[in-house]
Amino acid sequence: MIASRAMPTACNSVIILIFTLRLAAAQDLKFIENLLAEGHVTEAEVAARELLRTCEGEKGPDSFESGQAIDLLVKVLHSSGKAAETETLTLAERAVRIKESTRGPQSRQTATSLINLAALGIESGNYAAAMPALERARSILENSGRSGDVTLQACLSAQAALLQATGKLEDARGLFARVLVERELTFGPDHPAVAWSLNNLAMCLVDMNAAPDALPLEKRALEIWQIKSPDDTATLGTGLNNLGWISYLVGSTAEAASLLERSLVLREASLGPEHPHVAATLENLALSLDVSQDSEAQAKALTFHQRALDLRKKSLGADHPLVARSHRSLAEAQARNGKSREALDHALLGEEIWREHVRSMALTMVEEDSLLYREARRLVSARTSGLDVALSVLPGLPDAGSLQRVFDNVIRSRALVLDAMASRQRGLGDLASREPQETACRAELREAAMRLSNVRVRGPRDEAPDAYRRLLESLRAKYHSAERALAAKSVRFREKVQQAPIGFAEVLASLAAGSALVSYVRQGDGRYTAFVLRSGEKSAQALHLGCGAEIDELAKAWIDEASRGVLDSRRSQADAELQCRRRGAALKRLVWDPIAAHLGGVGLTFLVLDGELELVSFAALPSGESGYLVETGPELVRLSAERNLIKGRIAQSSGKGFLAVGGAAFDAPHAKPTNNEPRPVEIASAGQFRAIARDCLEFRSTRFEERPAMLAEALEAARLWEARSDITDRALVLTGDIATEAAFKVLAPGRRILHLATHAFFLGGSCAEPARGTRGITRLKQASTATSAAGDEGLLHLSGLALAGANQRGAVSLDDEDGILTAEEVVALDLSSAELVVLSACDTGVGRVAAGEGVLGLRRAFQVAGAHAIVTTLWPVDDEAARAWMGSFYAAFFARNLGPAESVGEASREVLRSRRARGESTHPFYWAAFVATRR
């Protein structure tokens, strides 16, 4: 059973096309609408075109009557699946112009045509164009001051539906609730229009994972329809389907099955047995039967799953995301019935469809606020893919071929959104910097891809199956045409399209002799699986590590001890280290010891982590009586994805120079922008913690304290850079009031090494008592619940770094730099020349963990910006310990020419040796916070 899953709802379209045609031939209008209602769209289009010609001939092409006739033709074309056609859009825009010229730009008639224009945008996936039209129509109608305005209600419903489609669920819920209240006042509490508002609000709540709140709303909607619209079988089928689905989500599976069986009968009768909505009900019904212990019910479920899959493939095409969902659902049912091999086949088919859908859209992501990026994130969360199912059946298929197929899909699907954002940043680049023709082609491809993605994901609504299929075909044709046009103009894009995806074979071939790859996967059902691949071997080992909840709890307990245990004044440092080792040993038994048994003779191990393990420093897990894995185990190199093995280490010549930031003047006033270049400090020679109190204050009231050790660290790092014999570029250090956002943004691109010693923050996590003197404010309460409600839309402004003037951020205008460098701003930089970025602050490696995607925060932002290796921290760092660690790190990195991960290991071992020699605690807090991740 799937605990939560988005449903392709078949609710009545909230886009209501409104017409006020006042012609002598009013009977023509009724005739045309009757044709539409009966499904005779071709005949309706012929009649609507004839009516327009009549109006143009008798009243003139720019007459109000012609504008109304155009509205009607647009409705017909919209209903026939031609919403994406250029002619339809041109007609809708013409209707707006006619209404503006004949009735005025602020007239209700203009608002009506604007709503129609927006309806085309929503139907054809052009959300970016639809929203401005709806906002303008809403403004016109609200200013008219008409009570009980049904046109305004239609506009608000359309706007709410658009907000829902783009992931702004809290805003959508507010508008749906407003329309519900207004319709109750206008029509009374038992009107069918009220029922549709109840339904729309309920399904929005389902998208918000609030099915219990949605249940009474959908029940009331269905009761209204049963009383007021007993002959409207299509609507009743929708209500029964939606109520059945919500009942399933809240655990009432028997009631859900009964409701869905009734819905299936009505939908097959009213829509026909091959309508996509019938497939949705079949799948929902199958899911409700899947959990039954009755063998007959489970057999029926398998039949329904197969029929839903076949129907969707026929009506939507084999590459549609809903087809991927049906493959997965069928695979789950087959797995429950012991049909592991069939389940694997369908699961991986679903995975491939889903992955290729996201991958094809990723090629066109060019804007930070891209709807495609938010959609890709939603797809990752919904897991319409089949990888989880494939992993769950793998233990019953011990053959090497099945294991290799699953691991190959793990590799291909890992960090898809990371690659999407990185492709947008590096592969497509800045449109403004390209030739005009190429820029236009890229913009056209982006729009075509966005519209195709939006229409695919929203699925069919009330249109006939043929209409939805025609719409998809039209959008596919536009996408492929735009892709060919760009490939003809851009060699880099052509190479990107033709580039073969990296999978098992490529990763195996790239493993150096004596090395191994260990890949952890956290499945949707909570379990962890680890794949171990050694160089020279033809297949991997799959180790099923057990309950993910237990592993996650052990990981969190160890992280808490490693990051804060030594600061507990109630116990000695020896006791703190003992407790940390105990918790580390419990975690190590589950997640490392089974792997270590397969790593004999391996000197270098690449780690790809997942889930809560992303926040664990494996090097700090205990080994023997008093040692740690960094001292006794193989050298560990963390990768964000398996395919990063192919890239290897970046050439040293790709970037030039060393830029450090330290000792920023957080209280410095913000100077007005000038044309002068920043004046960095040029280096010729050269028992406090770093953080402000973690007191759960809102971020806007938080102040950053200056730390002298931050400047000392930056100067020392720069000195070590210049001590190299092969250095030709001087080190630059931004400090004091010149350590600004603007200076960093100007000077960072093109640098080989970036070092930032400052405060960091991550909003939205759990609060804790302040650790005095640590570097950063971390996991503070968000200043507004609206931020968290925005979900993935706000991921990149939840973390950042403090620079000069950060404490004066409230005094600057929205257009000025405020001293806070957010992850969102980092993403916009081109740091592709950076061999290494060192973020020497608290918790720069933490963030929101997303299974299969990694940690979404500062580390992710610098990866997307192009940095090839990033050193971050997993907890607050002690000032003096950080300085000592950094000295050892750069000595290994510069003098011995080790890689970033190897240098991290060497620095940790050096600090451990020094602390033991002085008789000091070797608690991981003092040396293990820093980890290196290779992109």
Secondary structure, DSSP 8 states (H G I E B T S, - for coil): --S----------S---------TTHHHHHHHHHHHHTT-HHHHHHHHHHHHHHHHHHH-TTSHHHHHHHHHHHHHHHHTT-TTSHHHHHHHHHHHHHHHHHH-TTSHHHHHHHHHHHHHHHHTT-HHHHHHHHHHHHHHHHHHT-TT-HHHHHHHHHHHHHHHHTT-HHHHHHHHHHHHHHHHHHH-TT-HHHHHHHHHHHHHHHHTT-HHHHHHHHHHHHHHHHHH-TT-HHHHHHHHHHHHHHHHHTT-HHHHHHHHHHHHHHHHHHH-TT-HHHHHHHHHHHHHHHT-S-HHHHHHHHHHHHHHHHHHHHHH-TT-HHHHHHHHHHHHHHHHTT-HHHHHHHHHHHHHHHHHHHHHHHTT---TT-HHHHHHHHHHHHT-SSHHHHHHHGGG--SHHHHHHHHHHHHHHTTHHHHHHHIIIIII--GGGS-HHHHHHHHHHHHHHHHHHHHHHH---SS-HHHHHHHHHHHHHHHHHHHHHHHHH-HHHHHHHH-----HHHHHHH--TTEEEEEEEE-TTSEEEEEEEETT-SS-EEEEEEEHHHHHHHHHHHHHHHHHGGG-TTS-HHHHHHHHHHHHHHHHHHHTHHHHTT-TT-SEEEEE--GGGGG--GGGSEETTTEEHHHHS-EEEEESSGGGGGT-S--GGGS--EEEEEEE-TT-------SS----EE-S----B---------GGG------HHHHHHHHHHHHHHHTSTT--S-EEEEEETT--HHHHHHHSTT-SEEEEES-EEEBSS------TT-SS--SB--S-HHHHHTGGGGGGGSEEEE-TTGGGGGGS-TTS--SEEEHHHHHTS--TT-SEEEEESTTTT-EEEETTTEEEEHHHHHHHHT-SEEEEESS--BHHHHHHHHHHHHIIIIIS---HHHHHHHHHHHHHHHHHHTT----GGGT-SEEEEE-
